[in-house]
């Protein structure tokens, strides 16, 4: 069976391309997330990869707030661990390995970042149902998808699924080369 490029998970071997200074110029995590992150919130960085956003989210948080860096691939989590080892960020970032068909998280969170990863999820119905179950009241989810992988129609189809699980569109922020939506529950 031929693998679908749209649902293929980005391999650990190309993680360097996900975490570099050029990307920071184009997709600056502080600029993208500052309007959405409450410094006292617990945040889930879903599909965290090598921690490009996780590290910057952790720097925004105060007190006992934390970011859960979650990924399917242990290799990606190992890269985040190596990046934060011996720093104050170790106390702000917890690593979580998802299962192949499940986020597998028992903690509740206030904000979820799903950056360039929802298109990789084969069963979006199950994904959004599970996502809804881990959100605290008045939480939000920022989904950003690459235009080069996700057509306008595919993005709209995804939004229809989110509505079935009680998500509402709060904003449609604009990011370079991306389709994005801020959902609230």
C-alpha positions as CSV (number, residue, x, y, z in Angstrom):
1,X,0.0,0.0,0.0
2,X,1.4,3.4,-0.9
3,X,1.8,5.8,2.0
4,X,-0.3,9.0,1.8
5,X,2.0,12.0,1.8
6,X,-0.7,14.1,3.6
7,X,-0.8,11.8,6.6
8,X,2.9,10.8,6.7
9,X,4.6,11.9,9.9
10,X,7.6,14.1,9.5
11,X,10.6,11.8,10.2
12,X,13.1,12.5,13.0
13,X,15.9,12.6,10.4
14,X,14.7,15.9,9.0
15,X,14.2,17.5,12.5
16,X,17.0,20.0,11.8
17,X,14.9,21.6,9.1
18,X,12.2,22.2,11.7
19,X,14.4,23.9,14.2
20,X,16.7,26.5,12.8
21,X,17.3,30.3,12.7
22,X,15.8,30.8,9.3
23,X,12.5,29.2,10.5
24,X,12.6,31.5,13.5
25,X,12.6,34.5,11.1
26,X,9.7,33.2,9.1
27,X,7.7,31.6,12.0
28,X,8.8,33.4,15.1
29,X,7.2,31.5,18.0
30,X,7.0,34.5,20.3
31,X,5.2,36.7,17.7
32,X,2.9,33.9,16.7
33,X,1.9,32.7,20.2
34,X,2.1,35.8,22.4
35,X,-1.5,36.9,21.7
36,X,-2.8,33.4,22.6
37,X,-0.7,32.2,25.6
38,X,-1.8,33.1,29.1
39,X,1.4,32.9,31.2
40,X,-0.4,31.0,33.9
41,X,-1.8,28.3,31.6
42,X,-0.9,24.7,31.1
43,X,-0.1,24.3,27.4
44,X,0.0,21.2,25.1
45,X,2.4,21.5,22.2
46,X,1.0,18.6,20.1
47,X,3.3,17.2,17.6
48,X,6.2,19.2,19.2
49,X,8.9,17.8,16.9
50,X,12.3,18.9,18.2
51,X,10.7,21.6,20.5
52,X,10.8,24.6,18.2
53,X,7.6,26.0,19.9
54,X,7.8,24.1,23.2
55,X,11.0,25.9,24.3
56,X,9.6,29.3,23.5
57,X,6.2,28.6,25.1
58,X,8.0,27.6,28.3
59,X,9.8,30.9,28.3
60,X,6.4,32.7,28.3
61,X,5.0,30.8,31.2
62,X,5.1,31.9,34.9
63,X,4.8,30.2,38.2
64,X,3.8,26.5,38.1
65,X,2.5,26.7,34.5
66,X,4.0,24.2,32.2
67,X,4.1,23.0,28.6
68,X,3.6,19.4,27.7
69,X,5.7,18.6,24.6
70,X,3.9,15.7,23.0
71,X,5.0,13.7,20.0
72,X,4.5,10.3,18.4
73,X,8.2,9.8,17.9
74,X,10.6,9.1,20.8
75,X,13.4,10.5,18.7
76,X,11.7,14.0,18.6
77,X,11.2,13.9,22.4
78,X,14.9,12.9,22.8
79,X,15.8,16.1,20.9
80,X,13.7,18.2,23.2
81,X,15.2,16.5,26.2
82,X,18.7,17.2,25.0
83,X,17.9,20.8,24.3
84,X,16.5,21.5,27.8
85,X,18.8,19.3,29.9
86,X,20.5,21.3,32.7
87,X,18.4,24.4,32.1
88,X,15.6,26.0,34.0
89,X,13.3,24.9,31.2
90,X,13.4,21.3,32.5
91,X,11.0,22.4,35.2
92,X,8.6,24.0,32.7
93,X,8.5,21.3,30.0
94,X,7.3,17.8,30.5
95,X,7.8,15.3,27.7
96,X,4.9,13.0,26.6
97,X,4.8,10.2,24.0
98,X,1.6,9.8,22.2
99,X,0.4,6.5,20.9
100,X,-0.1,5.8,17.2
101,X,-3.9,6.4,17.4
102,X,-4.2,8.5,20.6
103,X,-2.9,11.6,22.3
104,X,-3.0,9.4,25.4
105,X,-2.9,12.3,27.9
106,X,-4.7,12.2,31.2
107,X,-3.9,15.8,32.2
108,X,-6.2,18.7,31.4
109,X,-4.8,21.8,29.6
110,X,-5.8,25.4,28.9
111,X,-4.3,25.8,25.4
112,X,-3.3,23.5,22.6
113,X,-0.9,24.3,19.8
114,X,-1.2,22.0,16.8
115,X,1.3,23.5,14.4
116,X,1.6,21.7,11.0
117,X,0.5,18.4,12.4
118,X,-3.3,17.9,12.1
119,X,-2.9,16.9,8.4
120,X,-0.8,14.0,9.6
121,X,-3.6,12.5,11.7
122,X,-5.4,9.7,9.8
123,X,-8.5,9.6,12.1
124,X,-9.5,13.2,12.6
125,X,-12.9,12.3,14.2
126,X,-11.2,10.4,17.0
127,X,-8.5,13.1,17.3
128,X,-10.9,15.9,17.9
129,X,-13.1,13.9,20.2
130,X,-10.0,13.1,22.3
131,X,-8.7,16.6,22.1
132,X,-12.0,17.9,23.5
133,X,-11.8,15.6,26.5
134,X,-8.4,17.0,27.6
135,X,-9.4,20.6,27.6
136,X,-10.3,22.7,30.6
137,X,-13.4,24.9,30.4
138,X,-12.8,28.1,28.3
139,X,-9.7,26.6,26.6
140,X,-8.5,27.2,23.1
141,X,-6.7,25.4,20.3
142,X,-4.6,27.0,17.7
143,X,-4.3,24.9,14.5
144,X,-1.9,26.0,11.9
145,X,-1.6,24.0,8.7
146,X,0.8,24.4,5.7
147,X,-0.9,25.6,2.5
148,X,1.5,23.4,0.5
149,X,0.0,20.2,2.2
150,X,-3.5,21.2,3.1
151,X,-6.0,22.5,0.5
152,X,-8.7,25.0,1.4
153,X,-11.3,22.3,1.0
154,X,-9.3,19.9,3.3
155,X,-9.1,22.7,5.9
156,X,-12.8,23.4,5.7
157,X,-13.5,19.6,6.0
158,X,-11.4,19.6,9.2
159,X,-13.3,22.6,10.6
160,X,-16.6,20.7,10.0
161,X,-15.3,17.9,12.2
162,X,-14.3,20.3,14.9
163,X,-17.8,21.7,15.0
164,X,-19.3,18.2,15.6
165,X,-17.3,18.1,18.8
166,X,-18.4,21.5,20.1
167,X,-15.5,23.6,19.0
168,X,-16.2,27.2,17.8
169,X,-14.1,29.4,15.6
170,X,-12.8,32.3,17.7
171,X,-10.4,33.8,15.2
172,X,-8.7,33.1,11.9
173,X,-5.2,34.5,12.4
174,X,-3.0,34.9,9.3
175,X,0.4,33.3,9.2
176,X,2.7,33.2,6.2
177,X,2.0,30.2,3.9
178,X,-0.5,28.7,6.3
179,X,-4.1,28.1,7.0
180,X,-5.0,28.7,10.6
181,X,-7.8,28.9,13.1
182,X,-8.2,29.6,16.8
183,X,-10.9,27.3,18.2
184,X,-12.6,27.6,21.6
185,X,-14.6,25.0,23.4
